Amino acid sequence: MTTALITGSTAGIGAAFARRLAADGHNLVLVARDTKRLREQATELHDRHGIEAEVLTADLATDDGIEAVAKRLSDRKNPVDLLVNNAGFGNKGRYLDVSMADELKMLKVHCEAVLRLTSAATEAMRERGRGGVVNVASVAAFVPRGTYGASKAWVVQFTQGAARDLAGSGVRLMALCPGFVRTEFHERAGMSTDNIPGWMWLDADKLVTAALADLSRGRTVSIPDPRYKTLMGVVKVMPRGLLGGVSSKTGRKYGPQ
């Protein structure tokens, strides 16, 4: 049986990955900050699907947390075959309204942790000649919208570059770029979702199904829904100045900063 490690596994997209991979027979390493929720999740997935679910409590906003997960990914005796870098969060407020400490914390989780964990995982995977990494980004990566969008743009660019460098090694890397997903994301950031149109919401389980299909096809970027693929197609042809104004207005209304 293969093993998948998922960061931010207890809620939202991470939990959907855990459910799907457990149902497909993969053993899991579940990573999050809340030990109680991790243990409850591990027990439920083990009892329902008969897989082994290891619990690893770690805060990826800290060096110790990142190092603990990197150490597990580097374990050659108990290899990880799929890494899902899903941990992340949003800050409520416009640029300069958010504290520098919170801005740097976001970059730590979204960029530094993704870099260090992807590197630890792919080094071991390259030695074995197989493996995969899914780095969860966002469609916010494609529009000029504050630290959140910038950090997710970094994830996309990093993942595509690393995928090219590892081409032919048997290791696949993919940046997953969803839109609005019904998770705890906005609630944790203190953001209201009442004004987000219903058509913009995605189902986490369907998103994961589409993402895993794209990974198996060898895609390096996945926008797992026709609605958002169409929107991103429009974004590509919009003048950058106009796009900046539209994304600023939309970001203040709907999304994280």
C-alpha positions, 0 to 999 in steps of 0.5 A: 500500500502506498502512503500519502502525507497531507498537511492541513488534513482536518478540514476543507480540501485537506480533509477531502483529499484524506477521505478520497485517498483512504477510500482508494486504499492509501495509508495516510500521514495526517498533519495539522495543529490540532492533535485531538481533531487529527486523532479523531480523523485518523480513527474514523478513516482507519475504521471506515477504510481499514487503512493506517493513519499516522498522526503528526501534529505540526504548526507550519508557521514555525521552523520546528513544525516544518522540520518535523514534517520534512523529517517524516518525508525524508524517512526512507524506511517508511516512504511517502508516495504522495505529498499534498501541501494543503495547509494555508489561511487568509488574512482579513483586511487590505494591505497595510491593514494586516500586521507585518507579523501576520503577513510574514506568517502567511509567507512562511506557511504558503511559500517557505513550508511548501518549498522545504516540504516539496524538496524533502519529499521529491529528493526521496521520491527521485531516489525511488523513481516515483512519487507525486506532489500536489501543492494547493494554490488558488485562482487568486494566483492569476490576479494581482491581489495582495499577499495572498494572491502573490504567495499563491502565484509563487506556489504555481511558478515554483511548482511548474519550475520544479516539475520541469527540472524533475521531468523524466525522474518519475516524480510528478508535481502539480499546482492545484488552483481552486476557486471558492470552496465550502470549507472553514477557510473564510470562517477562520479568517473572520470573513463573511461569505454571504455576498459570494454568488452561489455559482462560484462555490465548489464542492471539495470532494468533486474538486479532489476527484478532478485534481487527482485525475489531472495529476494522473494525466501529468498536468502541472497546473490544475484548475478543476472546474469549467467555470473557473477555467473560463474565468481564467481564460478571460483573465489572460486576455484582459489588460493588466491595468484593468485587471488590477482594478477589477481584482482589487474591487472583487478581492475586497468584496469576496476574498482574502487579502 
